[in-house]
């Protein structure tokens, strides 16, 4: 600690002009839990249908897997497709949310996030 350091001063931040409603926090928590589960289930169905229809050939090294007690055999291809589907679903939900927010946002809300010219 130097003689001229300001480490003893507390920096007060301005409070936010908005508060996040608890319902939105609950929806976010629910989506954090549901999206990976739904993407994993969709990837399992997509992989099963791919093995029947032969849409895309899957390399042999992706068929390496391990066993989970409650789920069963999990292959690397399941995890790879699951991560891909998770990113796509998240992107779609983000676009839908931004469109809904743009339509239903209160008047003047967009000025809150714009840069102010000093």
Long-range contacts (C-beta under 8 A, 24 or more apart in sequence): 17-112, 18-112, 31-93, 35-86, 35-89, 35-90, 36-82, 36-86, 38-89, 39-82, 39-83, 39-85, 39-86, 39-89, 40-78, 40-82, 42-82, 42-85, 43-78, 43-79, 43-81, 43-82, 43-84, 43-85, 44-78, 46-81, 46-85, 47-75, 47-77, 47-78, 47-81
